[in-house]
Amino acid sequence: MRCFQNVAKHLSADGCFLIEAYEPAFLVRLQNSQYVEAESIEMDEVWLDVLRHDGATQTIEESHVSLSARGIRLNPVVQRYAWPSELDLMARIAGLRLHNRWGGWSRERSHPQALCMCRCLSGEV
């Protein structure tokens, strides 16, 4: 919320605050709020993607794991996500208004299955 408020304070009337967001639709595929997927299987190395989801805190803890003769390597990623509707609400509360919504960086039509949704928010006129 503070980020949106700070943007609203500094954004000129003809300025634009662009947000790239996604709907974490893959969450419906999780079993017991987690998954393990083999991303790559080679003769000398295996890459796994492991993920744990906490819906109450809207966090995803993920690690890309490499298994090979050289050992085990972990590449952890922690995300706190907000649904696109939450971003819209935070913007409105901060006094910003939605100017455009696209389904990607090339201004594709926005639709629920879009991997990327770009929102251009502008200051109140």
C-alpha positions in Angstrom: 0.0 0.0 0.0 2.8 2.4 0.8 4.3 1.8 -2.6 1.1 2.9 -4.3 0.7 5.9 -2.0 4.3 7.0 -2.7 3.7 6.6 -6.5 0.5 8.7 -6.3 2.5 11.4 -4.4 5.2 11.6 -7.1 3.3 10.8 -10.3 2.6 13.7 -12.6 -0.8 14.2 -14.1 0.4 12.7 -17.4 2.6 10.1 -15.8 2.1 6.3 -15.8 2.9 3.7 -13.2 3.2 0.3 -15.0 2.7 -2.9 -13.1 3.4 -6.4 -14.4 1.2 -8.9 -12.6 0.0 -12.5 -13.1 -2.7 -14.6 -11.8 -1.1 -17.5 -10.0 -3.6 -19.9 -11.7 -1.1 -22.8 -11.3 -2.1 -22.9 -7.6 -5.2 -25.1 -8.4 -2.8 -27.9 -9.5 -1.1 -28.1 -6.2 -1.7 -31.2 -4.0 -1.3 -30.5 -0.2 -0.2 -27.0 -1.1 3.0 -28.2 -2.8 4.4 -29.8 -5.9 7.6 -31.4 -7.2 8.3 -31.4 -11.0 11.2 -32.7 -13.0 12.2 -29.8 -15.2 15.0 -31.6 -16.9 16.3 -35.1 -16.9 19.7 -35.8 -18.4 22.2 -38.6 -18.0 24.5 -36.6 -15.8 22.1 -34.0 -14.2 18.5 -33.7 -13.0 16.7 -30.4 -12.4 13.7 -30.4 -10.1 11.3 -27.6 -9.2 9.9 -27.9 -5.7 7.3 -25.5 -4.3 5.3 -24.9 -1.2 2.3 -22.5 -1.0 0.8 -20.8 2.0 -2.6 -19.3 1.0 -3.0 -17.5 4.3 0.1 -15.4 3.8 0.0 -15.5 0.0 3.6 -16.7 -0.1 5.3 -19.2 -2.4 8.6 -20.9 -1.3 10.2 -22.5 -4.3 13.6 -24.0 -5.0 15.2 -25.1 -8.3 17.3 -28.1 -7.4 20.1 -29.5 -9.4 21.3 -33.1 -8.7 24.5 -34.3 -10.3 27.8 -36.0 -9.6 29.1 -32.5 -8.6 26.6 -32.5 -5.7 23.2 -30.9 -4.9 22.6 -27.2 -5.7 19.6 -25.3 -4.3 18.4 -22.1 -5.9 15.6 -20.8 -3.6 13.0 -18.2 -4.5 10.5 -16.7 -2.0 7.5 -14.7 -3.4 4.8 -12.8 -1.7 2.0 -12.4 -4.3 -1.0 -10.1 -4.6 -3.9 -11.0 -6.9 -4.5 -8.5 -9.7 -7.8 -7.4 -8.1 -5.9 -6.5 -4.9 -3.5 -4.4 -6.9 -6.4 -2.6 -8.5 -7.9 -1.9 -5.0 -4.6 -0.6 -3.6 -4.3 1.7 -6.6 -7.8 3.0 -6.1 -7.3 3.6 -2.4 -4.0 5.5 -3.2 -6.0 7.8 -5.6 -4.7 6.3 -8.8 -7.0 5.2 -11.7 -6.7 2.4 -14.2 -5.8 3.9 -17.5 -5.2 0.7 -19.5 -4.9 -3.0 -19.0 -3.0 -5.3 -21.4 -2.3 -9.0 -21.6 1.5 -8.4 -22.1 4.2 -6.0 -22.9 3.1 -5.8 -26.6 -0.3 -4.5 -25.5 -2.1 -7.7 -26.3 -5.7 -7.9 -25.3 -6.0 -8.8 -21.6 -7.7 -12.1 -20.7 -7.9 -14.4 -17.7 -5.3 -16.8 -19.2 -2.7 -14.1 -19.9 0.7 -15.0 -18.4 1.4 -11.3 -17.9 -1.0 -8.5 -17.2 0.2 -5.0 -17.5 -1.7 -2.2 -15.8 -1.0 1.5 -16.6 -2.2 3.6 -13.6 -2.3 7.3 -13.8 -2.9 10.1 -11.3 -6.4 11.6 -10.8 -7.2 14.3 -13.3 
